């Protein structure tokens, strides 16, 4: 189920997957947009990516799971909530055979938005 061509838009990326996976990807995209309304969409590292004062989150479909990439800080902040999922330094795997935790994704994205805004404001202060 790995993608074969190089999509340039998130819509193109989503269309490369089976219908049931497309629905999950569309829902994750909507959840991220609602949690980060000012973020910009793009494809980065061949994955759907949302950017707001730098990378916010990435997500991707794989054979047996959805990969969600909220940076290490996004994972550390939600360690307790993520105990049932396989995680690494910057990635979370949501198995396709289990319900996707959309509310948790929303909370992580909101955390990352606040973090990126805070970092951007700190940069501005340092320049003054």
C-alpha positions, 0 to 999 in steps of 0.5 A: 500500500506504499504510494507509487508516484509523487503526490504534490497535493494532499488530495492526490496523496489520499486518492492513492489509497483504498476507500476505507483508508481514504476516509480515515485520512480525510477525517485526520485532515479535517481534525487537523484543520479544525485544531489548527485553522491557520496552518498551511497544507503541503506535501513534505517528506512525501507525506501530508504536512501541516505548517504553522511557524515551522512544521506542525504535524505530518501523517501518512498511511501504511499497510497496517497503520496510520503514522502520525508525526507530531515531533518528539515534544508532541509525543512526550506531552501525551505519553500517558494517552499514547501508552496503547500505541507504538511510538518512537522519538517522533512518530506514533502508529495508529493500527488500522484495525482499531478506532483512530483516536481523532480526539487525541489527534486534535489535542496533540495538534492544538498542543503543537500549535501553541508550542510553535506560536510560543517559539515564534514569539520567543524568536521575535523577542530575541531579535528586538 
